[in-house]
Amino acid sequence: MRILVVTECFWPDIYAVNDIVEKLVQKGHKVTVLTGLPDYTTTEIPPEYRHGKNRHQNYKGADVYRVQTIARHHGPIWRSLSYLSFVVAGWMRAKTQDWKHTLVWGKEIDDADFDVIYVWEVSPVTMAVPAIALKKRYKKPLFLYCMDIWPECVKAMSIKEGTLPYKLIHWWTKRIYRQCDHIAVSSKPFFQYMEEKNGISRDKMSYLPQYADGGLLELDTHKNPSDHTDFLFIGNIGKAQNLDCLMNAMTVFKGRNDVTLHMIGGGSEFENIKKMADDLGISDIVTFYGPKPFKEAVAYYNKADACVLTLDGTTHIGDTLPGKLQTYMAAGKTILAAANGAAMEVINESGCGKCVAAGDAAAYGQALLDFVDYKEKYADCGDKARKYFRENFMEDQHFEELERLLSKMTQ
């Protein structure tokens, strides 16, 4: 197939969509990408992308076109401007560029044109606006892969339900979702939310969980025996992750020197969480490494006794099945979590660890203590995690279903 991918988030920033694009190309599909400028890691546009540079690139065989966007910097105002800049610039490019003739699917009229539009949708959902313009202009089917549910996600930006901004965003969100021909959701609880809040019928949706690198299944990630307990967090450090809960839970080890929490990742809350660790007096047992490429991050699994995960439980955002959960499972690690929804369901079903209610720092602290004091109870959790992963989250399963859905739409 000839697939036109629309995503505000893309390489060289570290996102799962990078791997999806690469794998689609490897499977013989011809892929073109419409995206913005990278700014996630540094919150600024890198020098090599300023002043109109690198607006047309090749990534692993995919044709990449970039539009001018405003850097996200820090704070909700800058982030909102960044989001809106992609909406405007992406819409204009969708309307004016010749998308039937790109390098990967030919310049000749008889050997050009694309089959389907694929939107990789994390926040914000507005990144689908250029895709809708492309759908209308070229009369092509629009597929949206939903990993963040809107308007629920705006609550993480302190926009309360019932306020005028929330109502306006909700109105816009419904229009966006309803103009998609098919929506695949990454978490089962999203079905009910999308149906009740946005009026999307079940027959217009499919379940397509994220996948993790199956190569982790073959790695020996057992930590060498030690009296020291190491917890590992890898992923985005934002409001939705509710890492306040994790920091508060870690205070049960305050003053001890036999426990360390390793934090790999960056995000909008990185500095706040780092300051919180200082304020709580646990900076000596919490180490922040910043974002790391996947290949470097993998090495930290060998240092970990267990992986930790927290999600916000005050909104439906916490119902998501975060990609880091699958990665933890593929690495064969015990998982200790404070989460609701799909994450709690998977952890309980698989028996790969322990999950308490989202936001319950006291219960979470006790769960962490229990692991440290009674590791033998969790000895087979890693094997159970890998077994469940093989049955549910393999890469081949994801792409087989994705290709089936896209192919059906093109027909």
BELFEN-V641648 format. One record per backbone hydrogen bond with DSSP energy under -0.5 kcal/mol. NH is the residue of the N-H (numbers start at 1). CO is the residue of the C=O. E is the energy in kcal/mol with one decimal. If there is no record, write none. Layout:
# BELFEN-V641648
nh=[NH,NH]
co=[CO,CO]
e=[E,E]
This chain:
# BELFEN-V641648
nh=[3,3,4,4,5,5,6,7,7,13,15,18,19,19,20,21,22,23,24,25,26,27,28,29,30,31,32,33,34,35,35,36,43,46,49,50,53,55,57,59,62,63,64,64,65,65,66,67,73,79,80,81,82,83,84,85,86,87,88,89,90,91,92,93,94,95,96,97,99,102,106,106,111,112,113,115,116,117,118,119,120,120,121,121,122,127,128,129,132,133,134,135,136,137,138,139,140,141,143,143,144,145,146,146,147,147,148,153,154,155,156,157,158,159,160,163,167,168,169,170,171,172,173,174,175,176,177,178,179,179,180,181,182,183,184,185,185,186,190,191,192,193,194,195,196,197,198,198,199,200,201,204,205,206,208,208,212,216,217,218,219,219,221,229,231,231,232,233,235,237,238,241,242,243,245,246,247,248,249,250,251,251,252,253,254,256,260,261,262,262,263,263,264,264,265,265,269,270,273,274,275,276,277,278,279,280,281,282,283,285,286,287,289,290,296,297,298,299,299,300,301,302,303,304,305,306,307,308,309,311,312,318,319,320,322,325,326,327,328,329,330,331,332,333,334,335,336,337,337,338,339,340,342,343,343,344,345,346,347,348,349,350,351,352,354,356,360,361,364,365,366,367,368,369,370,371,372,373,374,377,378,379,381,384,385,386,387,388,389,390,391,392,392,393,398,399,400,401,402,403,404,405,406,407,408,409,410,411]
co=[1,30,2,116,3,32,118,5,34,10,13,15,15,16,16,17,18,19,20,21,22,23,25,24,1,29,3,63,5,33,65,8,39,38,46,47,50,52,64,62,59,31,57,62,33,63,55,35,43,75,76,77,78,79,80,81,82,83,84,85,86,87,88,89,90,91,92,93,97,100,102,103,108,109,100,2,2,141,4,143,6,118,119,145,120,124,125,126,128,129,130,131,132,133,134,135,135,115,117,141,182,119,144,184,121,145,121,149,151,152,153,154,155,154,158,160,163,164,165,166,167,168,169,170,171,172,173,174,175,176,177,142,142,204,144,183,206,146,187,188,188,189,190,191,192,193,193,194,195,194,199,201,202,183,185,206,393,213,214,215,215,216,219,258,229,260,306,262,264,266,236,238,239,238,242,242,243,244,245,246,247,248,249,250,251,253,229,285,231,260,261,287,233,262,263,290,237,267,269,270,271,272,273,274,275,276,278,277,277,282,282,261,263,263,293,293,294,295,296,297,298,299,300,301,230,230,334,232,336,338,240,315,316,317,320,322,322,323,324,325,326,327,329,328,305,352,307,335,354,309,356,318,319,320,340,340,341,342,343,344,345,346,347,347,335,337,357,359,360,361,362,363,364,365,366,367,368,369,370,374,375,376,378,380,381,382,383,384,385,386,387,388,389,389,394,395,396,397,398,399,400,401,402,403,404,405,406,407]
e=[-0.7,-2.5,-0.5,-2.5,-0.8,-3.1,-2.8,-0.5,-2.1,-1.5,-0.9,-1.1,-0.6,-0.5,-1.8,-2.6,-2.1,-2.8,-2.3,-2.0,-2.2,-1.7,-1.9,-2.1,-2.5,-0.6,-2.1,-3.3,-3.0,-0.6,-2.6,-0.6,-2.0,-0.7,-2.3,-1.4,-1.4,-0.6,-2.5,-2.4,-2.2,-2.1,-3.1,-0.6,-3.2,-0.5,-2.9,-2.1,-2.2,-1.9,-2.4,-2.3,-2.3,-2.4,-2.7,-2.1,-1.4,-1.7,-2.5,-2.6,-2.5,-2.0,-2.3,-2.2,-2.5,-1.7,-1.5,-2.5,-1.1,-0.5,-0.5,-0.6,-1.0,-1.0,-3.7,-2.6,-1.6,-2.5,-2.4,-2.8,-1.4,-0.6,-0.9,-2.2,-0.9,-1.6,-2.0,-2.0,-2.1,-1.9,-1.9,-2.6,-2.3,-2.1,-2.6,-1.7,-0.8,-0.6,-3.1,-0.5,-2.4,-3.1,-0.8,-3.0,-2.5,-0.6,-1.0,-1.6,-1.6,-1.7,-1.3,-1.5,-1.6,-1.5,-0.7,-1.7,-2.4,-2.5,-2.4,-2.8,-2.3,-2.2,-2.9,-2.5,-1.7,-2.1,-2.8,-2.4,-0.9,-0.8,-1.5,-1.7,-1.6,-2.3,-2.5,-0.5,-3.0,-1.8,-1.5,-1.8,-0.5,-1.4,-3.1,-2.0,-2.7,-3.1,-0.7,-0.9,-0.7,-2.0,-0.6,-1.7,-2.0,-1.7,-2.9,-0.6,-1.1,-1.8,-1.6,-1.0,-0.5,-0.8,-1.1,-3.0,-0.5,-2.9,-1.8,-2.9,-2.3,-2.1,-0.8,-0.7,-1.7,-0.6,-1.3,-0.6,-2.4,-2.7,-2.3,-2.0,-0.5,-1.1,-1.6,-2.0,-1.5,-2.4,-2.2,-3.1,-3.0,-0.5,-0.6,-3.1,-3.3,-0.6,-0.6,-1.4,-2.5,-1.5,-2.8,-2.2,-2.3,-2.1,-2.0,-1.5,-2.9,-2.3,-1.1,-2.5,-0.7,-1.9,-0.7,-2.8,-2.6,-0.6,-0.8,-2.5,-2.1,-0.5,-0.7,-1.7,-1.8,-0.8,-1.0,-1.1,-3.1,-1.4,-3.0,-2.5,-1.7,-2.0,-2.5,-1.2,-1.9,-1.6,-0.8,-1.5,-0.8,-1.8,-2.8,-2.2,-2.6,-1.8,-1.5,-1.6,-0.6,-2.0,-2.7,-0.5,-2.7,-2.0,-1.8,-0.6,-1.7,-0.7,-0.8,-1.1,-2.1,-2.5,-2.3,-2.4,-2.5,-2.5,-1.6,-0.9,-1.9,-2.4,-1.8,-1.6,-2.3,-2.6,-1.8,-1.9,-2.3,-2.3,-2.6,-1.8,-2.1,-2.6,-2.2,-1.8,-1.8,-1.2,-1.5,-2.0,-2.3,-2.0,-2.1,-2.2,-2.2,-2.5,-1.4,-1.2,-0.7,-3.0,-1.8,-2.4,-2.2,-1.9,-2.5,-2.8,-1.7,-2.4,-2.7,-2.6,-2.2,-1.8,-1.9,-1.0]
